């Protein structure tokens, strides 16, 4: 994937976690390393995450934004516009990391959402994103 970024020089790179032989997280890290070494110009990178647990990895990879699947065209367009304007776009950010409770117009789950006493709770229900 990195050779494509070098050859095409896009303003925005959207990466799915499941791509080719190098996943989206590894590709994002490689892009950031190349930018840090001044071999690539800084560009916006967005990740399409499979589940809420992937938010930590996306942050570690220094992605400019991410959304949790399933995605739709309106949310994807919203994220792309935000990233291309130089802003960040995060869905699934815990409220403790986000003082206002929203991230670029997307509501975060309540702070006690992870305190569910039922250990058998459906993981997808915990990762649900409330659309604005």
Helices and strands as residue ranges (DSSP letters): H 2-8, E 12-16, H 24-36, E 44-49, G 52-54, H 55-60, E 65-68, H 73-84, E 89-90, G 95-97, E 102-103, E 106-107, G 111-115, H 123-126
